[in-house]
């Protein structure tokens, strides 16, 4: 039994739609398997838990060779919106919820959600800027304390 | 293939430890499977989830995972984790005599 994963701490550091979802899916998937999960949002990843921004995350269409569109085309006005709409509709078909609903669901499964203090200070944010599911704003040291015994996953 | 003895009958299990033949299942067996999962008594709320899962499985051929349960079973995420601690979709599927849900969400 001891080689089974019992706890994960997932760091979400990117604020694009494709940067946020993998961490959310892994956190929810961990809870589904009965694994404890903690989510730590840092740098631009904080956008996924900022109340005013979390419903408006976009797919990055520039600087991503796997999008298979030329960089200049990816930079045209409206491209990010088109790619985002397309990705959201594909995700809904797979039963992947929108970011806000997903965060609520993950929190309801018993996972803990934290924002990174250094980034919060850097961006001049306050606790009330975040969605209610954010349990606390914590330092990196506190993150490591809470992650005792966990596998840490950086996304 | 491994088997489990429930109420004096040997039932075949799949690789995940769930019933290999959903038709072996009945409500009495569900109560015994629940006990093996540490759930001593199946309440009306447990049955809502179990019955929803069996219905979905019969219609779609796959047991629903957590988001579908949250949205459609009539029991929300928090309560699902209280009713079936440590993985409601997986546990409820086992008690419902179904294969483990294939969905990731």
Interface residues (C-beta under 8 A of the other chain):
Chain A: X25 X28 X29 X31 X32 X33 X34 X94 X95 X96 X97 X104 X105 X108 X109 X110
Chain B: X65 X66 X67 X68 X70 X76 X77 X78 X81 X85 X86 X87 X88 X89 X90 X103 X104 X105
